[in-house]
């Protein structure tokens, strides 16, 4: 986490691998690609997000994401949100 503002957290992450399908029932989630390119998979389409672009995922939307090489992304979400949303990881 790099900063907080009004109970929101700004997280700078490196995405090195594919991610599980999940959703956030109670909050939207924003991704800003800082370096590289990522792909957000929705149930009916795949969205490409390039460096400098942003996408907001509405709450309740099933998503997964992947990249072809390491990608740096800023994630903006409310404090306390887990990255796997409704999925529990053991």
N, C-alpha and C positions, 0 to 999 in steps of 0.2 A: 504494500500500500504506500502510495506516495503523498496522499493528502486526504483531508476530510472537509466537507462543506455541507452545513445544514443536514447532518445525519446521512450524507452520502459519502461513499468512499471512491477514490480514484486509484485504481490498481494497475500497475505496469507489469505485464507478464510476457514471458517468452513461451510461445506455443511450439512445442517440439514433437507432439504426437497427436493422433486423432483423439476425439473426445466422445464420451457416451451420449446416447440420446437422453434428454432430460427436459424439464420445463420448470419455470418459476411461476407458481400459481398466484403469488401476491404482488409481484413487481415486474415492471419493464426492465430491460437490460440494454445497455449501450456498449458497442464495440467501436473503437477508433483504431485503425491500423496505422501504426507509427512507422514500421519498417517491414517490407515484404508484402505478402498477399495471403489472405485466408479465404476459406469457403465456408459459408453457413449453409447447412443442410436443413431445409424445412421438409415437411412430409410430402409436399408436391413439387418442390423445386430446389435448386441449389443456387445460391447467390454468391457471386465473387465480389470481395471487398479488397480494393487495392490500397496501396500506401496513400495516406492522407484522406481516405474515405471513412465514412461512419455509417453504422446501421443501428437502428433501435428495434429490439425484439419485444413485441407486446407480451404482457403477462399471459400465461396460459398457453403459449406457443411451444410445441415440441420442436427442439433443435438439437443438432449435433454440429461440430465443426471440425475441419481438417485443414492442412496446409501441405504444400509440396516441399518446402524447406522452412527452417526456423523463421518465425514471424514474431515481431514485437507488437503488442496490442495494449491499448489502454481500455480497461473495463470500468464503467461507471454504474454503480448500483448502491442501494441502501446498505447501511452498516449492518453487518450480521448475516448477510445473504451468503449461503454456501454455493460453491461453484457448480455443484451437481444438482441443484434445485431439489426436485422431488425424489431423486435417486439416492439411496444410502450406499456408501462404499465401505466395505469391511476393512 
